[in-house]
Amino acid sequence: MRYGEYPLPRGACLNLGDRRYLYTTGYVPSLGRYPHGHVATPVQITDHIGDSATGDLLREGLPLTKMNWSSAHFA
């Protein structure tokens, strides 16, 4: 649990057994605020093929969530 006015930080990962959940939106420390008007919902990271570590996949996938070709909104 996190105390405060904002949701978990963007990039936080929650592990529940063999399931991983990545928050692609949330509090952004560099901005000092939560830039969205909705409740942050995590993305479930499913099984993958290969020998990459889960942490590496999460670190590589997070920057891809900032890409929004339809607007200039952050993340």
Secondary structure as UniProt FT lines:
FT   TURN            10..11
FT   STRAND          13..16
FT   TURN            17..18
FT   STRAND          19..22
FT   STRAND          27..28
FT   TURN            29..32
FT   STRAND          43..45
FT   HELIX           54..61
FT   HELIX           62..66
FT   TURN            69..70
//
